[in-house]
């Protein structure tokens, strides 16, 4: 929560940055909670700041898992708006967040610290509960009567704190404003208790084990004790006490004990991220080889998979292939194993083999994000820009908010010498990054290259008019 709360703070204190428009006012002395459209505007601008400032994990396999587990929980959450935007932050710290506008995010470090899928899901359920109860919106309304957070130095401090994930930025903020900022970040105890209760119901309704929540809290408490006076990021905004842990455990025990087992995919993604956060590929290899020396580890597919990913990163390609082929022999349709095997073949520049693996997998799983994305990368590696662009266009239709897909599409269109396509893809990237002026320039250049009356010119002209209208609205706000 800490990173995004800082970013949200930035947005609420920003008078007229290169954002699409100034944020709307929040309620008023008698105005109630933030309105739905206001929350949507807030969410869009929070995502702009996340894209600009927070390091992201763009791994399609991990993102696909996060999306699947989130939308397993969503039908059980009392949300008014179930159209969520997910952000996967590249940080090994325990953290998750949810802010108005349906923005839900997770640090990669949550995978490292949650030993089970039930524990991992409990944090997501807790954040969905905060979102459904509009706790962040209530905090914003309460803070409206506090000192205005508008100084340029404060904006710079908040940005610095968000990017460095430290308290450095707050050193630049005057004392009373810093206090107001800190107060903005922390949920109240009553909000935490309500989110615990609603989160437990979400877990149980979604067929997951509510006991994962107190287990995760205990992991956080242990980290807190180990770190001394330095709170884990999550606990700095989600105050946790022994009595709250005990209360949550008592509540969880009232649900039926159904001995719910984790899905394998969670542990595969956890292994993948353990390799990602290892100090070096050779350390990752040593770590997973040591795991395999444990009793019964040879039958643990997640450990074997983690070792294959470590071998891939350490360029021990054939060792990775041997493990992945063994895994596929007993799990022939497992997308994660197929995509990773294709990644190994691509790393070896054996593009025909990678393409064959992926096309076979895609035939059985049409539209799958990780498969399609890896196939696009394979086509780029083989110089087939037009083929890559077709795959990437499909993905940008499915996931229009993933800015890295637009950048990759621009690269593929350039390789295919489709200059209009380059301009259009770059324009959409610029929109997501909040740079509407650059998007306008890109679309004008695309428009100039298209003949009058061409259907594509009409599409570009309509999009240009939309961007221009948004720029005018921002200038007049």
C-alpha positions in Angstrom: 0.0 0.0 0.0 2.8 2.4 0.8 4.1 3.0 -2.8 0.7 3.7 -4.3 -0.6 5.7 -1.3 2.4 8.0 -1.9 1.6 8.2 -5.6 -2.1 8.9 -4.8 -0.9 11.6 -2.5 1.1 13.1 -5.3 -1.9 13.2 -7.5 -4.2 14.7 -4.9 -1.7 17.5 -4.2 -0.9 18.2 -7.9 -2.3 21.4 -9.3 -1.5 20.9 -13.0 1.3 18.5 -13.9 1.5 16.8 -17.4 -1.5 14.8 -16.4 -4.6 14.5 -18.5 -6.7 16.8 -16.2 -6.7 18.2 -12.7 -8.2 15.8 -10.2 -11.7 16.6 -9.2 -12.5 17.9 -5.7 -13.3 15.3 -3.2 -16.7 15.7 -1.6 -16.8 18.9 0.4 -17.8 19.8 3.9 -21.1 18.1 3.4 -20.4 16.2 0.1 -20.2 12.6 1.1 -17.8 10.1 -0.4 -16.0 10.4 -3.7 -18.4 9.9 -6.7 -17.9 7.0 -9.0 -16.6 9.0 -12.0 -14.2 10.9 -9.7 -12.9 7.5 -8.4 -12.4 6.5 -12.1 -10.4 9.7 -12.8 -8.4 9.2 -9.7 -7.6 5.6 -10.6 -6.5 6.6 -14.1 -4.1 9.2 -12.8 -2.7 6.9 -10.1 -1.9 4.4 -12.8 -0.1 7.1 -14.8 2.1 7.8 -11.8 2.7 4.1 -11.2 3.7 3.7 -14.9 6.0 6.6 -14.7 7.7 6.0 -11.3 7.3 2.5 -10.0 9.3 -0.4 -11.4 7.0 -3.0 -12.9 7.1 -6.7 -13.5 5.9 -7.3 -17.1 6.3 -11.1 -17.0 3.1 -12.4 -18.7 3.1 -15.6 -16.8 3.1 -13.9 -13.4 0.6 -11.3 -14.5 -1.7 -13.9 -15.9 -1.7 -15.8 -12.6 -2.3 -12.6 -10.6 -5.2 -11.8 -12.9 -6.7 -15.3 -12.5 -6.5 -15.4 -8.7 -7.8 -11.8 -8.4 -10.8 -12.6 -10.6 -11.4 -15.7 -8.6 -12.0 -13.5 -5.6 -13.8 -10.7 -7.3 -17.3 -12.4 -7.7 -17.3 -12.8 -3.9 -16.4 -9.2 -3.1 -19.1 -6.6 -2.6 -17.7 -4.3 -5.2 -19.7 -1.7 -7.1 -17.3 -1.7 -10.0 -15.7 -5.1 -10.8 -13.6 -3.8 -13.7 -10.2 -3.7 -12.0 -6.8 -2.6 -13.2 -3.9 -4.7 -11.8 -0.4 -3.4 -11.2 2.5 -5.7 -10.5 5.3 -3.8 -8.8 8.9 -5.0 -9.0 9.9 -5.0 -5.4 10.8 -7.8 -3.0 9.0 -6.1 -0.1 5.7 -7.4 1.2 3.2 -4.9 -0.1 -0.3 -4.7 -1.8 -2.7 -1.9 -2.3 -6.1 -0.9 -3.6 -7.1 2.7 -4.3 -10.2 4.4 -5.8 -10.9 3.6 -9.4 -10.4 -0.1 -9.1 -6.6 -0.1 -8.9 -5.3 -3.2 -7.2 -1.6 -3.9 -7.0 0.8 -6.4 -5.6 4.6 -6.4 -5.0 6.5 -9.3 -6.3 7.7 -9.7 -2.8 4.3 -10.9 -1.7 4.9 -14.1 -3.6 8.3 -14.5 -1.8 6.8 -14.2 1.7 3.4 -15.9 1.3 4.3 -19.6 1.7 0.8 -20.8 0.4 -1.7 -19.6 -2.1 -4.2 -19.2 0.7 -1.9 -16.7 2.4 -1.3 -14.8 -0.8 -5.0 -14.7 -1.6 -5.8 -13.4 1.9 -3.9 -10.2 1.2 -5.7 -9.7 -2.1 -9.1 -10.4 -0.3 -8.2 -7.8 2.4 -7.4 -5.2 -0.3 -10.6 -5.9 -2.2 -12.4 -5.5 1.1 -10.8 -2.0 1.6 -11.9 -1.2 -2.0 -15.4 -2.5 -1.5 -15.9 -0.5 1.7 -14.3 2.6 0.1 -11.9 3.1 3.0 -9.4 5.0 1.0 -12.1 7.4 -0.2 -13.2 8.0 3.3 -9.6 8.8 4.3 -9.3 11.3 1.5 -12.6 13.0 2.6 -11.4 13.2 6.2 -8.1 14.8 5.1 -9.8 17.5 3.0 -10.1 19.7 6.0 -6.4 19.2 6.9 -3.5 21.4 5.7 -3.5 21.5 1.8 -0.7 19.3 0.3 0.2 21.6 -2.5 3.9 22.8 -2.3 6.2 21.9 -5.1 8.8 20.6 -2.6 6.2 18.3 -1.2 5.3 17.0 -4.6 9.0 16.3 -5.3 9.3 14.6 -1.9 6.4 12.3 -2.5 7.7 11.3 -5.9 11.1 10.6 -4.4 9.6 8.5 -1.6 7.5 6.6 -4.1 10.4 5.8 -6.4 13.0 5.0 -3.7 10.5 3.3 -1.4 12.1 5.1 1.5 11.4 8.1 3.8 14.0 10.3 2.0 11.3 12.3 0.2 9.5 13.2 3.5 12.7 14.9 4.7 11.9 17.7 2.2 8.4 18.2 3.5 7.6 20.7 6.2 6.7 19.1 9.5 2.9 19.7 9.6 2.5 18.7 6.0 4.6 15.6 6.6 2.4 14.6 9.5 -0.7 15.1 7.3 0.9 13.0 4.6 1.7 10.2 7.1 -1.8 10.3 8.4 -3.2 9.9 4.9 -1.3 6.7 4.4 -2.5 4.7 7.4 -5.9 3.0 7.6 -7.7 3.3 10.9 -8.1 0.2 13.2 -11.8 0.2 12.6 -11.2 0.1 8.8 -8.6 -2.7 9.2 -11.0 -4.8 11.3 -13.8 -4.2 8.8 -11.5 -5.2 5.9 -10.4 -8.4 7.9 -14.0 -9.4 8.4 -15.1 -8.7 4.8 -11.9 -10.3 3.5 -12.5 -13.5 5.4 -16.0 -13.7 3.9 -14.5 -13.2 0.4 -12.0 -16.0 0.9 -14.6 -18.4 2.1 -17.1 -17.6 -0.6 -14.4 -18.0 -3.3 -13.6 -21.5 -2.1 -10.4 -20.5 -0.4 -9.2 -21.0 3.2 -9.9 -18.0 5.5 -7.2 -19.4 7.8 -4.7 -18.0 5.3 -5.3 -14.5 6.6 -4.1 -14.9 10.2 -1.3 -17.1 8.9 -0.1 -14.2 6.7 -0.5 -11.7 9.5 1.8 -13.9 11.7 4.4 -13.9 8.9 4.2 -10.1 8.8 4.5 -9.9 12.6 7.6 -12.2 12.5 9.1 -9.9 9.9 8.3 -6.9 12.1 10.2 -8.5 15.0 13.2 -9.4 12.8 13.4 -5.8 11.4 13.4 -4.2 14.8 12.0 -0.6 14.6 11.7 -0.7 10.8 8.2 -1.7 9.9 7.6 -3.7 6.7 6.0 -1.4 4.1 2.6 -3.1 4.4 2.4 -2.7 8.1 3.3 1.0 7.9 -0.1 1.6 6.3 -2.0 -1.4 7.7 -1.5 -1.3 11.5 -1.3 -4.8 13.0 -1.5 -5.8 16.6 -1.4 -9.1 18.4 -5.0 -8.7 19.4 -6.0 -8.1 15.8 -4.2 -11.3 14.7 -5.9 -13.2 17.5 -9.3 -11.8 16.6 -8.8 -12.7 12.9 -7.7 -16.3 13.8 -10.8 -16.7 16.0 -13.0 -15.5 13.2 -11.3 -17.7 10.7 -11.7 -20.8 12.9 -15.5 -20.3 12.7 -15.5 -21.2 9.0 -15.6 -24.9 8.1 -12.3 -26.6 7.9 -12.3 -28.0 4.4 -8.6 -28.8 3.9 -8.3 -26.6 0.8 -5.2 -27.3 -1.2 -3.2 -24.8 -3.1 -3.2 -24.6 -6.9 0.1 -25.7 -8.5 0.4 -22.5 -10.5 0.9 -20.3 -7.4 4.0 -22.3 -6.5 5.3 -22.2 -10.0 5.1 -18.4 -10.1 6.6 -18.2 -6.6 9.6 -20.2 -7.9 9.8 -18.0 -11.0 10.0 -14.9 -8.8 12.5 -16.4 -6.4 14.8 -16.7 -9.4 14.0 -13.1 -10.4 14.9 -11.8 -7.0 18.0 -14.0 -6.5 21.3 -11.9 -6.2 22.6 -13.7 -9.4 21.7 -16.6 -11.7 24.4 -18.8 -10.2 23.0 -18.2 -6.7 19.5 -19.1 -7.9 20.9 -22.3 -9.3 22.7 -23.2 -6.1 19.6 -22.4 -4.1 17.2 -24.6 -6.1 19.8 -27.4 -6.4 20.0 -27.3 -2.5 16.1 -27.5 -2.4 16.2 -30.6 -4.5 18.5 -32.3 -2.0 15.7 -32.2 0.6 13.6 -35.4 1.2 10.8 -35.8 -1.4 11.9 -32.7 -3.3 12.5 -34.7 -6.5 8.7 -35.0 -6.8 8.1 -31.3 -6.2 7.3 -29.8 -9.6 7.6 -26.2 -8.3 11.2 -26.8 -7.2 12.1 -28.5 -10.4 10.5 -25.8 -12.4 12.4 -23.1 -10.3 15.6 -24.9 -11.1 14.8 -24.9 -14.8 14.2 -21.1 -14.7 17.5 -20.7 -12.8 19.3 -22.7 -15.4 17.7 -20.6 -18.1 18.9 -17.4 -16.5 22.4 -19.0 -15.9 22.5 -20.0 -19.6 22.7 -23.7 -18.8 20.1 -24.2 -21.5 20.1 -27.9 -22.0 19.8 -28.6 -18.3 16.7 -26.4 -18.3 15.4 -28.3 -21.4 15.8 -31.6 -19.7 13.8 -30.6 -16.6 11.1 -29.0 -18.7 10.7 -32.0 -20.9 10.4 -34.2 -17.8 7.7 -31.9 -16.4 5.8 -31.8 -19.7 5.9 -35.6 -19.9 3.6 -35.7 -16.8 1.9 -32.3 -17.5 1.6 -32.2 -21.3 -0.8 -29.3 -21.4 0.8 -27.0 -18.8 1.1 -23.6 -20.3 3.8 -22.4 -17.9 6.1 -25.3 -18.9 5.4 -24.9 -22.6 6.1 -21.1 -22.5 9.2 -21.6 -20.5 10.6 -24.3 -22.8 9.9 -21.9 -25.7 11.8 -19.2 -23.8 14.8 -21.5 -23.5 14.7 -22.3 -27.2 14.4 -18.6 -28.0 17.4 -17.9 -25.8 19.3 -20.5 -27.8 18.2 -18.7 -31.0 16.4 -21.9 -32.0 13.4 -19.9 -33.2 11.8 -22.6 -35.3 11.5 -24.9 -32.3 10.2 -22.1 -30.1 7.6 -21.2 -32.7 6.5 -24.8 -33.1 6.0 -25.2 -29.3 4.0 -22.0 -29.0 1.8 -22.5 -32.1 0.9 -25.9 -30.8 0.1 -24.5 -27.4 -1.9 -21.5 -28.9 -4.0 -23.9 -31.0 -5.2 -25.5 -27.8 -5.4 -22.1 -25.9 -6.5 -19.4 -28.3 -5.8 -15.9 -27.2 -3.7 -16.9 -24.2 -1.6 -14.0 -23.1 1.7 -15.6 -22.1 1.7 -17.9 -25.2 0.8 -15.1 -27.6 3.3 -12.7 -26.1 6.1 -15.2 -26.3 5.2 -16.0 -29.9 5.3 -12.3 -30.7 8.8 -12.1 -29.2 9.8 -15.2 -31.2 8.6 -13.6 -34.5 10.6 -10.4 -33.6 13.7 -12.4 -33.0 13.2 -14.0 -36.4 12.7 -10.7 -38.1 9.0 -11.2 -38.8 7.7 -7.8 -37.8 4.3 -8.1 -39.5 3.6 -11.5 -37.8 4.7 -10.1 -34.5 2.5 -7.1 -34.9 -0.6 -9.2 -35.5 -0.1 -11.0 -32.3 0.6 -7.8 -30.4 -2.5 -6.1 -31.8 -4.6 -8.9 -30.4 -2.9 -8.5 -27.0 -3.4 -4.7 -27.0 -7.1 -5.2 -27.6 -7.2 -7.7 -24.6 -5.0 -5.6 -22.3 -5.0 -2.0 -23.5 -3.6 -0.7 -20.2 -0.3 -2.7 -20.5 2.0 0.0 -21.7 4.9 -2.4 -22.5 2.7 -4.1 -25.1 2.3 -0.8 -27.0 6.0 -0.3 -27.0 6.6 -3.8 -28.3 4.0 -3.2 -31.0 5.7 0.0 -32.1 8.9 -2.0 -32.4 7.2 -4.7 -34.5 5.5 -2.2 -36.7 8.9 -0.5 -37.3 10.4 -3.8 -38.3 7.5 -4.3 -40.7 8.1 -0.8 -42.1 4.6 0.2 -41.1 5.3 3.8 -40.1 1.7 4.7 -39.5 1.5 1.7 -37.2 4.5 2.9 -35.3 3.0 6.3 -34.7 -0.4 4.9 -33.6 1.2 2.5 -31.1 3.5 5.2 -29.7 0.5 7.4 -29.3 -1.3 4.9 -27.2 1.8 4.4 -25.1 2.1 8.1 -24.6 -1.6 8.3 -23.5 -1.0 5.6 -20.8 2.1 7.6 -19.6 0.0 10.8 -19.4 1.8 12.6 -22.2 -1.1 13.7 -24.3 0.9 16.3 -26.2 3.3 13.6 -27.5 0.3 11.4 -28.3 -1.2 14.3 -30.3 2.0 14.7 -32.3 2.2 11.0 -33.0 -1.3 10.9 -34.3 -0.8 14.0 -36.5 2.2 12.4 -38.1 0.1 9.2 -38.7 -2.7 11.3 -40.2 -0.3 13.1 -42.6 0.9 9.8 -44.0 -2.5 8.5 -44.8 -4.5 9.4 -48.0 -7.7 11.3 -47.6 -10.7 9.0 -47.5 -8.7 6.0 -46.3 -10.6 4.1 -43.5 -7.5 4.1 -41.4 -7.2 7.9 -41.7 -10.8 8.2 -40.3 -9.8 6.1 -37.3 -6.7 8.1 -36.7 -8.6 11.4 -37.1 -11.3 10.3 -34.5 -8.6 9.3 -32.0 -6.8 12.6 -32.6 -10.0 14.5 -32.0 -10.5 12.7 -28.7 -6.9 13.4 -27.5 -7.2 17.0 -28.5 -10.5 17.4 -26.6 -8.9 16.0 -23.5 -6.0 18.4 -23.9 -8.4 21.3 -24.1 -10.3 20.1 -21.1 -7.0 20.0 -19.1 -6.0 23.5 -20.2 -9.4 24.9 -19.1 -9.5 23.1 -15.7 
